[in-house]
Amino acid sequence: MSNRGRLIVVSGPSGVGKGTIVAKVVQMSDAQVSVSATTRNPGKGEQNGVNYWFISRQEFEKRIQDGMFLEYAEVFGNLYGTMKDKTALLLNEGKTVILEIDVQGGLQVKTAYPDAVMIFILPPDMAELERRIRSRGRDSEDTIRTRLAKAEKEIAVGKTDYKHLVVNDDLDAAVAQVMTIIGK
C-alpha cells in the first residue's frame, strides 16, 4: 500500500469561482494548494511563496528549458507554471495536492499524471459568468470580451477532457461536491 498523495486538478473559466471553492476545500480538509510560479507582478497584499512564486520572465523561461515545470501556460500575457519538485515533494509526503490551473496546464498534468483527479468548474450559464466577471470591477470591456470568448473554449475542453464537472450555482453545494469527489 502506497502512502503517495493524490493530485487534484481544478480548472474552470475566469470568474467561475474556482479559487473560492478551492480555498473552502483547503479550509475543510488536509488538502494543500500548490503554489504556482508566475511572471506577473504581485497584486495588492500578495506574498511571494504564499500566493505565487513571483519570478522574472527570463528566469521562468530558463526553468522551462531546464524541465522544471510539471505544467506551464501563458495566460493573458503572463506565464504561470507548477514546479515539479515542490509538487513531487508534497505527493511523496502523502499529501493531497490541489492544482488550480487553466485547462492548458490541466491537460499537461493529465498526461504526466494519468491518475490525477480532473475537476472542471462550470458556471450555471454564460450570462451568470459574465455578471460575475463584471462584478469584480477590475477588467476593461476588451478584457471582459476576451475572458468570455476564452471561457467558451475552456468549457468545451472541460466537458471533453475532465472526468468530473461541477456547476457552481450554489457555492456550498459546489464545495460539497468537490469534497466528495476528492474523498474528503
N, C-alpha and C positions, 0 to 999 in steps of 0.2 A: 504494500500500500504506500503510495507516494504522499508526501507532505507538500508537494508543489502547489502553489497557489493557483487561483483562477484569473484569467484575463477577460475582462468585460469591456466591450467597445460600445460606447453610447454616441450615436450620431443623430443629426437632425438639422433642419434648416435654421438659419439665423432667426432668432426671435421666438422659437418654438417652446423655450423654457427648459432646455436640456440641462443648463447649468444649475438652475433651481432644483430640478429633480435630482441631479447627481449630488448636490450639496445636502439635500434632505436624506438621501440614501446613506451617505457617509456619516451623517449625524446619528442615524438609527442603526448602524451596523459597524463592523470592524473593517469594512472596505476602505481602501485608500485611493485617492486620485493621483495618478501620475502627473508630475509637474512637467509641462511641455517647455521646450525651448522656443524662443521667438526672436525675430529681428525687429519687431515693432517696439516703439518706445513705451515705457511703463505708463499706465493710466494713473489717475489720482488715487493714492492710497495703496497701489500695488507694490509688492515687495519681491525683490529678486530671490528666487529659490522657494518662494511661497506660492505666488500666483503663477509665475513663469520664471524660466531662466532667461534673462534678457541678454542677448549676445549680438555682436555686430553681424552684418550680412556676410562679411569676409570670413569671420570665424565660423558661421553657420555653414557656408559653402565648403570650407576646409573639412568640417566634420562630416558633410555629405560624402566628400571624396574619400575620407578615411573609413567610411562604412559605419559610422557611429549611431545612425538613426534606425530605429525599428520602422518608422514611417515618417514621411515629411510631405508637406504640400505648401504651395504658395496660395494664400487666401487674401484677396483684396490688396495685393501688392506687398504683403509681408510673408516671410517664411515661418512655418510652425513645424515642430517635429517632436517625436518621442524618443528619448535617449534609450538605446538598447541596454546599456549597462545598469542604469538605475531601475528599469523595469525588471530585468532579469534578477537583480538583487532582491527586490520585493517578492517576486514569484518564488524564488528559491527559499525565502523565509516563510513560505506558506501563506502569504497574504493574498487577499482578493484585491486585484488592481483594476481600477476603472480608468479607461482612456476616453476622455470626452473630446472627440476629434471629428473632422469632417469626413464625408464618405470616401473621398480620395484616399485619405490616410487609412480609413477603416478597411478598405479593400486590400491595401498593402499588408495590414496586420493579419487579415483573414488568410492571406497567402502564407505568411510566415508562421502563424499560429492557427492552424485549421480548427483547433478545439476552442478558440476564443468564442465567448458568448456575444453574439451580434444583436444589439438592440437599436432600433431606429424609432425616434420620437416624431410623431406626426402631429400637425395642427388639426383642430376639428374641421377646418376648411381654409381656403386661401384668404377669404375675407377677414377671418379672425387673425390669421398670421399677419396680414397687412396692418390690422388695427394694433397688434402688439408691437410690431416694428415701429410704427408711427408714434405710439405712446411713449416709447423710450426717449424720443425727442433729441436724438443725437446724430441723425443721418440727414443728408441733403436729399432732395427729391430724386436726383440721379442715383444716389446710393440705394435708396429705397427700391427703385425700379430694378436695379442690378440684383439686390438681395432677393426680391420676389422671383425674378427670372431664374436665378440660380436655385432657388428653393424648389421650383417645379422639376428641374433636372435631378436634384438631390433626392426628392421624394420618389421619382421613378427608379433610381438606383436602390434606394432603401427598400422599396416594395419587391424588388427583384433579388437583391443580394443579401439582405439581412433576414435572419430567421425569425426574430421577434419584432412585432410592430406594436407600439404603444401610442394611443391617441391621448394627447394632453388637453382634454377638455375640462377635466376636474383634477387639480393638482394632487390632492390626497389620493385619489384613485389611481392616477398615473404612477405615483411613488410606490403605492402598494403593489401595483402590477410589476414594476421593475424589481422590487424586493422579492417577490415570488419567483420571478424569472431567475434571479441570481442565487436563490435559495437562502435568503437571509430573513 
